[in-house]
Structures are given as C-alpha cells and as structure tokens.
Amino acid sequence: MGVQSVKIPVELELQKLQSSINTLQAAFDKVKPGTKIYNDISRQLEKAKKDFLNLQIASEKAFSNTAEVTKFEKSFGRVTDEITAAARML
C-alpha cells in the first residue's frame, strides 16, 4: 500500500481569517502614519499577512501524516494570535 494523504477542507476557516485581516487593515488605514503605534501595527499586520499566505499555500496540499496536520493547526493558531495582537494595539 502506498502513501496515503487526505485533503482537509479548511476554506471556510481561511475565509474567516482573511475577513479578520481585511477588517484589521481597514482600521489600520485610519491610524496616523509615522507614529509608533502605526509602525507597531504595521509590523504585526505584515507578519500576519505573510503567515496567512503560507497557511493558504499549505492548505492547498494534502496532508500525509498527523505531524503535518498538527503543524498546520499551530500555524493557524499563530495567525489568529497575530491578528488578535494587532487588533489590541488599535
């Protein structure tokens, strides 16, 4: 028997994360550029966007073992935490 893999449908959860990032970006756009808070939020938001992109790429692949699923779950949690951290700064 060959290697088996499974595709887990996570599109809905990724859409929710994308919506949160979009909402955060809209709120961030109202912050005055050049201020410390602007720079802090900008860094946090860019990190969340980068990690979200990596998460999207990972979601397009099938998982072949539980370690890959666990890694995906941790990455998902990290993006959620980054979004929450940036939102708290606003």
N, C-alpha and C positions, 0 to 999 in steps of 0.2 A: 504494500500500500504506500502510495506517495505522500508527499507533504500535503496536508490539508490546510485550508485557510478559510476564514469567514469574513464577510463584509458586514460591518455593523452600521445600521442606518443612524447616523448622528446629524443629519442635515438640519433637522428642526432645532436641535440644541445649538448648532453653529449659527443658525439664523438669529437665535436669541442673543448670542454673544455679539454678533455683528450689529444688531439693533442697539445693544448697550453701548458699543463703541461709537456708533453714529450719534447717539444721544449725548454721550460724553463729549464728542468732537464739537457738536453744536453749542454746548455750554462753554466749552473751552474757547471757542471762537469769540466769546464775549469778554474774555479776560484781556486786560491791557498788556500788549507785547512789551518785552524788555523787563518786566518785573520778575522778582524771584519766584513768585507763585506761578507765573507764566512758564518760566524755564523748568520748574519742577514738574508741573503737569505735562508739559511738552515731552520731557524725557519719559515719564511714566506712560503716556499715551502712545508714544512711538514704540516703546518696548511691548506694550500690549498688542499693537497692530502687527509687529514683527512676529511675535509668538503666535498670534491668531493665524497669520498666513502659514506658518509652519504647521499649525494644527489642521488647517484646511487641506494642506498637501498630504499630511498623514492620514486624514480621513478618507482620502480617495483610494488608499491602498487597502488590501485585505490583510487582516491580522492572522498570523500563522501560529501564534502561541500566546499564552496568558501574559507573558512579560511585556509583549507589545501593547496589549490592551491596558495593562497597568501603567505603562509609560504614557499612553495617550490620555488616560484618566488624570494622571498627575499634571500633564501639560494643560489639559482643560482647566483644572483647578488653579494652576498658576495664572492663566489668562484671566480667569474670573477674579482672582485676588488682585491682579494688576489694575483691572478696571475699577474694582472697589476702592483701591488705594488712591487712584487718580480722582475718583468721584468725591472722596473725602476731602481732598485738597480744595475743592471748589467752594 
